Amino acid sequence: MSSDGVSNKQSLQYILRSGLAGGVAGCVAKTVVAPLDRVKILFQTSNSEFRQYAGTWTGAFRAAALIYHESGIRGLLQGHSATLLRIFPYAAIKFMAYDQIEHVLMPTRESETNVRRFLAGALSGMTSVICTYPLELIRVRMAFMTRSSTPHAVAPHLYIRPSFVSAMSEIYHENTAMKTTTFLSTPTSPSSLFTRFPILKFYRGFTVSIIGMIPYAGMSFLAWGFLRARFLPPPPPSSAHQRQKPTPVADLAIGAVSGALAQTVSYPFEVIRRRMQVGGLVHPDRWMRWGETFHAIWNANGWRGFYVGLSVGYLKIVPMTAVSFAVWQWGKRVLGV
């Protein structure tokens, strides 16, 4: 598959195949780490049932064991249906956008710089977040819900596992108490905006997500591009040697390092974002702001609060990023792009 329509990076065939490879890569990677993803969300949002397990590697496995004991494998995959609905378009847009932005910013080997690699990654990540954020919020709500965090906590036997539709409905109908006190709100307050534009409820934590995506996606693609250029460099133009072909093992290793670096620099933003995303459950009568969320985390645990669940984050992000990059490259090779 090396026709001009596919080899041209700006052709429709190339864009669609690049997006398909990226979407499949994202789904495979997310499925691999889905149980750890749910545990991490419960830690980040300080769910009362799992707060005692946060902070240690063994705690993550104990929390997962408790979920499995209570709900089986379905409990470990709670929210994963929403994850897949979101991750395919998210990963497809991210990788597809990166291919296009990389082509514009770095059309030749000589034009490749770490700054441009970071910028290409950040822009592609921001593009994907803008397009798919409501699906991310629904997924987080589904993963957060436990017996003690539902209205049926007083009667655990009435606990109903949240579905995509029920989580979406709950987000849409929350903050109804604001409607009776809207006259106390300024015209531009979150309460007033929620009443006028209910769709905004699906964008809790959006600003911190966009800002946090800059270091995460930027560092991820920066490390990916730098390490590939360092360890899998193309031969000089005058050389008769062929470029060293990347292998799945090399893609996995480079992807793992990229994921670890990206997770480290962006994790505090992720903790703040998770707290804001579940704000409608914790404080249904108002909007959780940046400053309020930051101070709540700081007052409770100091700087360590911004890294709660980081060990689980490494357990999740390192293999997820490794698999994601490796499957993306494999998919592109299979599809001839």
One Martini backbone bead per residue (centre of mass of N, CA, C, O) as a GRO file, in nm:
protein
  337
    1MET     BB    1   0.068   0.055   0.029
    2SER     BB    2   0.221   0.302  -0.185
    3SER     BB    3   0.048   0.506  -0.275
    4ASP     BB    4   0.000   0.837  -0.314
    5GLY     BB    5  -0.256   0.858  -0.130
    6VAL     BB    6  -0.090   0.731   0.123
    7SER     BB    7   0.195   0.880   0.128
    8ASN     BB    8   0.029   1.130   0.157
    9LYS     BB    9  -0.028   1.298   0.450
   10GLN     BB   10  -0.274   1.497   0.320
   11SER     BB   11  -0.447   1.273   0.261
   12LEU     BB   12  -0.735   1.108   0.320
   13GLN     BB   13  -0.623   0.821   0.348
   14TYR     BB   14  -0.408   0.883   0.557
   15ILE     BB   15  -0.586   1.009   0.777
   16LEU     BB   16  -0.778   0.766   0.819
   17ARG     BB   17  -0.557   0.552   0.882
   18SER     BB   18  -0.427   0.698   1.116
   19GLY     BB   19  -0.687   0.711   1.290
   20LEU     BB   20  -0.741   0.407   1.305
   21ALA     BB   21  -0.477   0.329   1.442
   22GLY     BB   22  -0.518   0.512   1.691
   23GLY     BB   23  -0.793   0.401   1.794
   24VAL     BB   24  -0.702   0.107   1.839
   25ALA     BB   25  -0.469   0.169   2.028
   26GLY     BB   26  -0.638   0.297   2.254
   27CYS     BB   27  -0.824   0.052   2.316
   28VAL     BB   28  -0.608  -0.153   2.387
   29ALA     BB   29  -0.465   0.007   2.612
   30LYS     BB   30  -0.715   0.054   2.799
   31THR     BB   31  -0.785  -0.245   2.847
   32VAL     BB   32  -0.523  -0.332   2.990
   33VAL     BB   33  -0.577  -0.082   3.230
   34ALA     BB   34  -0.869  -0.063   3.353
   35PRO     BB   35  -0.845  -0.147   3.656
   36LEU     BB   36  -0.633   0.076   3.731
   37ASP     BB   37  -0.806   0.315   3.648
   38ARG     BB   38  -1.021   0.290   3.867
   39VAL     BB   39  -0.838   0.306   4.113
   40LYS     BB   40  -0.719   0.586   4.051
   41ILE     BB   41  -0.982   0.745   4.063
   42LEU     BB   42  -1.050   0.676   4.359
   43PHE     BB   43  -0.796   0.813   4.472
   44GLN     BB   44  -0.812   1.102   4.348
   45THR     BB   45  -1.124   1.142   4.474
   46SER     BB   46  -1.148   1.033   4.767
   47ASN     BB   47  -1.285   0.779   4.825
   48SER     BB   48  -1.404   0.656   5.120
   49GLU     BB   49  -1.350   0.340   5.063
   50PHE     BB   50  -1.023   0.404   4.941
   51ARG     BB   51  -0.833   0.593   5.110
   52GLN     BB   52  -0.665   0.375   5.278
   53TYR     BB   53  -0.502   0.268   5.002
   54ALA     BB   54  -0.352   0.508   4.948
   55GLY     BB   55   0.013   0.539   4.855
   56THR     BB   56   0.042   0.233   4.757
   57TRP     BB   57   0.103  -0.050   4.586
   58THR     BB   58  -0.061  -0.250   4.762
   59GLY     BB   59  -0.322  -0.081   4.773
   60ALA     BB   60  -0.407  -0.124   4.480
   61PHE     BB   61  -0.449  -0.435   4.506
   62ARG     BB   62  -0.650  -0.423   4.741
   63ALA     BB   63  -0.864  -0.258   4.595
   64ALA     BB   64  -0.905  -0.454   4.361
   65ALA     BB   65  -0.990  -0.693   4.540
   66LEU     BB   66  -1.242  -0.559   4.659
   67ILE     BB   67  -1.391  -0.513   4.395
   68TYR     BB   68  -1.392  -0.811   4.308
   69HIS     BB   69  -1.545  -0.922   4.558
   70GLU     BB   70  -1.809  -0.740   4.511
   71SER     BB   71  -1.817  -0.734   4.152
   72GLY     BB   72  -1.597  -0.831   3.997
   73ILE     BB   73  -1.502  -0.767   3.678
   74ARG     BB   74  -1.715  -0.542   3.644
   75GLY     BB   75  -1.593  -0.354   3.858
   76LEU     BB   76  -1.314  -0.311   3.713
   77LEU     BB   77  -1.493  -0.213   3.438
   78GLN     BB   78  -1.614   0.034   3.537
   79GLY     BB   79  -1.657   0.261   3.265
   80HIS     BB   80  -1.541   0.124   2.997
   81SER     BB   81  -1.754   0.188   2.787
   82ALA     BB   82  -1.697   0.494   2.796
   83THR     BB   83  -1.403   0.472   2.725
   84LEU     BB   84  -1.437   0.356   2.436
   85LEU     BB   85  -1.616   0.585   2.326
   86ARG     BB   86  -1.377   0.791   2.372
   87ILE     BB   87  -1.093   0.669   2.282
   88PHE     BB   88  -1.121   0.643   1.982
   89PRO     BB   89  -1.151   0.945   1.905
   90TYR     BB   90  -0.919   1.049   2.076
   91ALA     BB   91  -0.684   0.883   1.949
   92ALA     BB   92  -0.740   0.946   1.656
   93ILE     BB   93  -0.706   1.254   1.677
   94LYS     BB   94  -0.427   1.267   1.806
   95PHE     BB   95  -0.260   1.107   1.590
   96MET     BB   96  -0.363   1.256   1.343
   97ALA     BB   97  -0.275   1.538   1.434
   98TYR     BB   98   0.024   1.477   1.468
   99ASP     BB   99   0.088   1.406   1.177
  100GLN     BB  100   0.007   1.688   1.067
  101ILE     BB  101   0.177   1.876   1.250
  102GLU     BB  102   0.450   1.746   1.195
  103HIS     BB  103   0.449   1.809   0.888
  104VAL     BB  104   0.446   2.121   0.929
  105LEU     BB  105   0.689   2.158   1.145
  106MET     BB  106   0.848   1.869   1.028
  107PRO     BB  107   0.930   1.800   0.705
  108THR     BB  108   1.223   1.756   0.810
  109ARG     BB  109   1.498   1.648   0.974
  110GLU     BB  110   1.624   1.937   1.026
  111SER     BB  111   1.343   2.050   1.170
  112GLU     BB  112   1.398   1.886   1.419
  113THR     BB  113   1.277   1.959   1.748
  114ASN     BB  114   1.189   1.968   2.075
  115VAL     BB  115   0.991   2.202   2.056
  116ARG     BB  116   0.823   2.085   1.818
  117ARG     BB  117   0.747   1.824   1.950
  118PHE     BB  118   0.596   1.948   2.186
  119LEU     BB  119   0.393   2.116   2.021
  120ALA     BB  120   0.264   1.885   1.862
  121GLY     BB  121   0.161   1.727   2.109
  122ALA     BB  122  -0.007   1.950   2.247
  123LEU     BB  123  -0.202   2.009   2.008
  124SER     BB  124  -0.314   1.723   1.977
  125GLY     BB  125  -0.424   1.692   2.265
  126MET     BB  126  -0.615   1.938   2.265
  127THR     BB  127  -0.792   1.850   2.029
  128SER     BB  128  -0.902   1.587   2.161
  129VAL     BB  129  -1.032   1.715   2.412
  130ILE     BB  130  -1.235   1.906   2.280
  131CYS     BB  131  -1.394   1.664   2.128
  132THR     BB  132  -1.417   1.446   2.413
  133TYR     BB  133  -1.484   1.540   2.711
  134PRO     BB  134  -1.772   1.438   2.794
  135LEU     BB  135  -1.686   1.135   2.789
  136GLU     BB  136  -1.483   1.160   3.021
  137LEU     BB  137  -1.679   1.246   3.246
  138ILE     BB  138  -1.863   0.999   3.237
  139ARG     BB  139  -1.642   0.791   3.298
  140VAL     BB  140  -1.563   0.900   3.580
  141ARG     BB  141  -1.839   0.870   3.715
  142MET     BB  142  -1.861   0.563   3.682
  143ALA     BB  143  -1.595   0.498   3.845
  144PHE     BB  144  -1.676   0.649   4.120
  145MET     BB  145  -1.906   0.471   4.177
  146THR     BB  146  -2.044   0.366   4.489
  147ARG     BB  147  -2.217   0.278   4.756
  148SER     BB  148  -2.135   0.548   4.927
  149SER     BB  149  -2.187   0.754   4.654
  150THR     BB  150  -2.488   0.694   4.672
  151PRO     BB  151  -2.826   0.734   4.747
  152HIS     BB  152  -2.811   0.406   4.848
  153ALA     BB  153  -2.622   0.384   5.103
  154VAL     BB  154  -2.845   0.298   5.322
  155ALA     BB  155  -2.904   0.067   5.079
  156PRO     BB  156  -2.695  -0.144   4.932
  157HIS     BB  157  -2.904  -0.340   4.785
  158LEU     BB  158  -2.984  -0.083   4.582
  159TYR     BB  159  -2.747  -0.099   4.411
  160ILE     BB  160  -2.668   0.053   4.094
  161ARG     BB  161  -2.511   0.019   3.818
  162PRO     BB  162  -2.369   0.232   3.621
  163SER     BB  163  -2.446   0.395   3.328
  164PHE     BB  164  -2.414   0.591   3.067
  165VAL     BB  165  -2.701   0.714   3.081
  166SER     BB  166  -2.718   0.767   3.390
  167ALA     BB  167  -2.469   0.952   3.406
  168MET     BB  168  -2.570   1.164   3.205
  169SER     BB  169  -2.833   1.233   3.357
  170GLU     BB  170  -2.706   1.323   3.624
  171ILE     BB  171  -2.544   1.558   3.514
  172TYR     BB  172  -2.783   1.715   3.386
  173HIS     BB  173  -2.962   1.722   3.677
  174GLU     BB  174  -2.775   1.864   3.831
  175ASN     BB  175  -2.810   2.155   4.020
  176THR     BB  176  -3.120   2.220   4.077
  177ALA     BB  177  -3.088   2.410   4.327
  178MET     BB  178  -2.998   2.661   4.163
  179LYS     BB  179  -3.278   2.755   4.048
  180THR     BB  180  -3.374   2.879   4.338
  181THR     BB  181  -3.083   3.078   4.345
  182THR     BB  182  -3.024   3.257   4.092
  183PHE     BB  183  -3.081   3.549   4.203
  184LEU     BB  184  -2.792   3.536   4.364
  185SER     BB  185  -2.660   3.545   4.093
  186THR     BB  186  -2.460   3.619   3.864
  187PRO     BB  187  -2.467   3.629   3.520
  188THR     BB  188  -2.156   3.476   3.524
  189SER     BB  189  -2.208   3.248   3.692
  190PRO     BB  190  -2.217   2.910   3.715
  191SER     BB  191  -2.512   2.888   3.802
  192SER     BB  192  -2.631   3.053   3.566
  193LEU     BB  193  -2.501   2.889   3.334
  194PHE     BB  194  -2.631   2.617   3.402
  195THR     BB  195  -2.924   2.712   3.355
  196ARG     BB  196  -2.879   2.808   3.054
  197PHE     BB  197  -2.627   2.577   3.010
  198PRO     BB  198  -2.624   2.244   3.067
  199ILE     BB  199  -2.375   2.151   2.893
  200LEU     BB  200  -2.154   2.256   3.100
  201LYS     BB  201  -2.158   2.004   3.290
  202PHE     BB  202  -1.962   1.845   3.074
  203TYR     BB  203  -1.708   2.071   3.169
  204ARG     BB  204  -1.575   1.974   3.409
  205GLY     BB  205  -1.236   2.051   3.416
  206PHE     BB  206  -1.147   2.163   3.132
  207THR     BB  207  -0.918   2.367   3.181
  208VAL     BB  208  -0.725   2.167   3.330
  209SER     BB  209  -0.710   1.969   3.094
  210ILE     BB  210  -0.579   2.152   2.887
  211ILE     BB  211  -0.332   2.231   3.057
  212GLY     BB  212  -0.242   1.933   3.125
  213MET     BB  213  -0.197   1.844   2.822
  214ILE     BB  214   0.058   1.992   2.752
  215PRO     BB  215   0.269   1.823   2.922
  216TYR     BB  216   0.177   1.542   2.844
  217ALA     BB  217   0.178   1.539   2.529
  218GLY     BB  218   0.439   1.688   2.489
  219MET     BB  219   0.629   1.487   2.640
  220SER     BB  220   0.549   1.228   2.498
  221PHE     BB  221   0.634   1.320   2.201
  222LEU     BB  222   0.913   1.415   2.266
  223ALA     BB  223   1.028   1.145   2.365
  224TRP     BB  224   0.953   0.980   2.119
  225GLY     BB  225   1.114   1.143   1.906
  226PHE     BB  226   1.393   1.148   2.043
  227LEU     BB  227   1.439   0.838   2.083
  228ARG     BB  228   1.409   0.760   1.786
  229ALA     BB  229   1.638   0.944   1.682
  230ARG     BB  230   1.858   0.811   1.867
  231PHE     BB  231   1.793   0.479   1.813
  232LEU     BB  232   1.636   0.535   1.506
  233PRO     BB  233   1.816   0.643   1.280
  234PRO     BB  234   1.867   0.778   0.995
  235PRO     BB  235   2.048   0.776   0.734
  236PRO     BB  236   2.251   0.920   0.553
  237PRO     BB  237   2.219   1.029   0.233
  238SER     BB  238   2.511   0.887   0.145
  239SER     BB  239   2.411   0.625   0.241
  240ALA     BB  240   2.354   0.267   0.192
  241HIS     BB  241   2.202   0.240   0.434
  242GLN     BB  242   1.948   0.138   0.616
  243ARG     BB  243   1.707   0.183   0.814
  244GLN     BB  244   1.632   0.111   1.122
  245LYS     BB  245   1.400  -0.102   1.217
  246PRO     BB  246   1.128  -0.102   1.386
  247THR     BB  247   1.009  -0.257   1.678
  248PRO     BB  248   0.793  -0.356   1.913
  249VAL     BB  249   1.001  -0.338   2.141
  250ALA     BB  250   1.096  -0.050   2.084
  251ASP     BB  251   0.816   0.083   2.105
  252LEU     BB  252   0.760  -0.003   2.397
  253ALA     BB  253   1.005   0.128   2.534
  254ILE     BB  254   0.963   0.421   2.437
  255GLY     BB  255   0.671   0.445   2.540
  256ALA     BB  256   0.730   0.401   2.842
  257VAL     BB  257   0.915   0.644   2.888
  258SER     BB  258   0.716   0.857   2.789
  259GLY     BB  259   0.494   0.799   3.001
  260ALA     BB  260   0.658   0.855   3.260
  261LEU     BB  261   0.729   1.150   3.201
  262ALA     BB  262   0.441   1.259   3.154
  263GLN     BB  263   0.320   1.181   3.430
  264THR     BB  264   0.507   1.345   3.617
  265VAL     BB  265   0.448   1.646   3.500
  266SER     BB  266   0.101   1.610   3.502
  267TYR     BB  267  -0.039   1.499   3.767
  268PRO     BB  268  -0.156   1.744   3.927
  269PHE     BB  269  -0.370   1.810   3.709
  270GLU     BB  270  -0.524   1.543   3.732
  271VAL     BB  271  -0.621   1.568   4.023
  272ILE     BB  272  -0.781   1.828   3.989
  273ARG     BB  273  -0.967   1.726   3.765
  274ARG     BB  274  -1.106   1.497   3.919
  275ARG     BB  275  -1.231   1.671   4.142
  276MET     BB  276  -1.402   1.847   3.944
  277GLN     BB  277  -1.564   1.613   3.805
  278VAL     BB  278  -1.696   1.524   4.105
  279GLY     BB  279  -1.837   1.787   4.219
  280GLY     BB  280  -2.145   1.711   4.170
  281LEU     BB  281  -2.136   1.497   4.411
  282VAL     BB  282  -2.002   1.658   4.650
  283HIS     BB  283  -2.113   1.958   4.518
  284PRO     BB  284  -2.427   2.008   4.384
  285ASP     BB  285  -2.464   2.341   4.443
  286ARG     BB  286  -2.176   2.377   4.291
  287TRP     BB  287  -1.876   2.509   4.166
  288MET     BB  288  -1.559   2.391   4.115
  289ARG     BB  289  -1.269   2.551   4.157
  290TRP     BB  290  -0.948   2.581   4.127
  291GLY     BB  291  -0.870   2.709   4.403
  292GLU     BB  292  -1.046   2.527   4.581
  293THR     BB  293  -0.920   2.259   4.497
  294PHE     BB  294  -0.628   2.319   4.569
  295HIS     BB  295  -0.677   2.383   4.876
  296ALA     BB  296  -0.808   2.115   4.953
  297ILE     BB  297  -0.560   1.940   4.892
  298TRP     BB  298  -0.349   2.095   5.060
  299ASN     BB  299  -0.498   2.086   5.344
  300ALA     BB  300  -0.506   1.768   5.358
  301ASN     BB  301  -0.182   1.685   5.219
  302GLY     BB  302  -0.040   1.870   5.059
  303TRP     BB  303   0.181   1.793   4.812
  304ARG     BB  304   0.098   1.488   4.819
  305GLY     BB  305  -0.195   1.525   4.705
  306PHE     BB  306  -0.081   1.559   4.395
  307TYR     BB  307   0.030   1.228   4.419
  308VAL     BB  308  -0.205   1.059   4.444
  309GLY     BB  309  -0.170   0.757   4.271
  310LEU     BB  310   0.106   0.748   4.112
  311SER     BB  311   0.176   0.451   4.122
  312VAL     BB  312  -0.074   0.374   3.956
  313GLY     BB  313  -0.003   0.553   3.720
  314TYR     BB  314   0.243   0.392   3.634
  315LEU     BB  315   0.102   0.118   3.601
  316LYS     BB  316  -0.073   0.245   3.369
  317ILE     BB  317   0.087   0.440   3.172
  318VAL     BB  318   0.327   0.279   3.078
  319PRO     BB  319   0.174   0.045   2.931
  320MET     BB  320  -0.024   0.220   2.772
  321THR     BB  321   0.181   0.384   2.605
  322ALA     BB  322   0.332   0.150   2.488
  323VAL     BB  323   0.091   0.017   2.344
  324SER     BB  324  -0.008   0.260   2.185
  325PHE     BB  325   0.246   0.311   2.011
  326ALA     BB  326   0.284   0.023   1.901
  327VAL     BB  327   0.001  -0.008   1.766
  328TRP     BB  328   0.019   0.239   1.591
  329GLN     BB  329   0.265   0.145   1.424
  330TRP     BB  330   0.147  -0.121   1.334
  331GLY     BB  331  -0.106  -0.005   1.192
  332LYS     BB  332   0.051   0.166   0.985
  333ARG     BB  333   0.196  -0.069   0.852
  334VAL     BB  334  -0.058  -0.231   0.768
  335LEU     BB  335  -0.189   0.037   0.615
  336GLY     BB  336   0.056   0.196   0.467
  337VAL     BB  337   0.169   0.467   0.665
   0.00000   0.00000   0.00000
